[in-house]
Amino acid sequence: MSLLEDLNTCLRPLGIPIETGVFSEAPPDEYLVITPLADSFGLHADNTPLYDVQEARLSLFAKGSYTKQKTAILRALLGADLYITDRRYIGHEDETGFFHYAIDVAQHYEQEE
């Protein structure tokens, strides 16, 4: 499993279009972009990593109020047992008219033998 797979699985039912990296088409009035942030190993024993820690940023872009979508995303993430490490309002993009809200997420995956 990977964090990107888990994010797509838990967020697809919300009906908000999702892309990884950048939105490839003309953007709708609301959409999500998933940007991978970091991959690291954790909890070493005998020089062998026990966990693969993966982090990503969810960027919610909305032309109107984003509060309902933000709440639904947070509930979906918590329901999927993902760790929310940060959330913040980034700002309003005057050129595009989008509000931008970011949620950073992490998950650890046990290394397979």
N, C-alpha and C positions, 0 to 999 in steps of 0.2 A: 504494500500500500504506500501511497504518497499523500502528502498534504494537498497537492493539487487535485488528486482524485477525490479525497474526502471533501474538499470544499465544493467541488462541482456536484457531488452526490447530495450534500445537504442543502445547497443553495438553488439548484435547478427547480425544485418544486415552487419556489417563490415567483417564478415567471419573469424575473428580471434578466435581460440578456447579459451573458457573461463572456468575456474574452480573457486571454492570458497575455500579458505584456502590454499590448495596445489594442484599441478597438479597431478592427480592420475594415468596417463598412461605415457608411454615414451613420453617426450615432443617433439612436432614438432619444426620446425625452428623458429616459433614465436607463442607466446601465452600470454594470460592475466590471472593473478591470482587476485581475489578480496578477500581482507582481511578486515573483519569488524573491525573498530577501536574503536568506542564509540557510546553509546546510552545515551541521557540525556533528561531531561525535561527542557523546556524553557517557559518564560513568564507566571509566576504564578499569579493567581488572586484568592482570597479567598481560598488559600492553594490548588488550583487545577491547575495542569499543563495544559497549553493551546496547547503546541506543543511538539511533540516527535522529537528531533533532532538526526539524524543518520549520522554517518561518516564511510567512508571506504577508503581503499587504493587500487588503481589499480596498479599492477606491470606488466609492459610490458617487456617481455623477447624476444629478437630477436638475431639471429646469425649474421645478417648483419645490414645494416643501418635501424634504427628504426624511422627515421624522418617522413616518409610518414604515417606510422601507428600512430605515436604520434599525428600528425596533424589531422588525421581522427577521432581519439578518442576524442580529444579536441573539435572538431566541433560537434560531436555527443552529448557530454556532455552538451555543451552550448545550442545546439538545443533542448535538453530535459529540459532546465531550471534548471539544477543541478549546485550547487555552487562548483567551483574548489578552494580549500583552499590552495593547495600547489602543486608544480610540480618540480621534480628535477631528474637529472641524478645520479643514485646510483653508477654505475661503471661497469666494465667489469669483468665477472667471468672467470678467466683464466682456471679453471678446466673444465668448461662446454662450454666455447666459447660464452656465451650469454652476450649481453649488457642488462643492467637493468635500466629501467626508471620508476619512480613512479609518480602517480598523486593521490592526496588526494581529496576526494569529500565529500560534505555534502548536506543534504536536511532536511527541516523541514516539518513535517506532522501534520496537525491539529488533536488534540485528538477528538475522537468520543464521543458523549454524551452517 
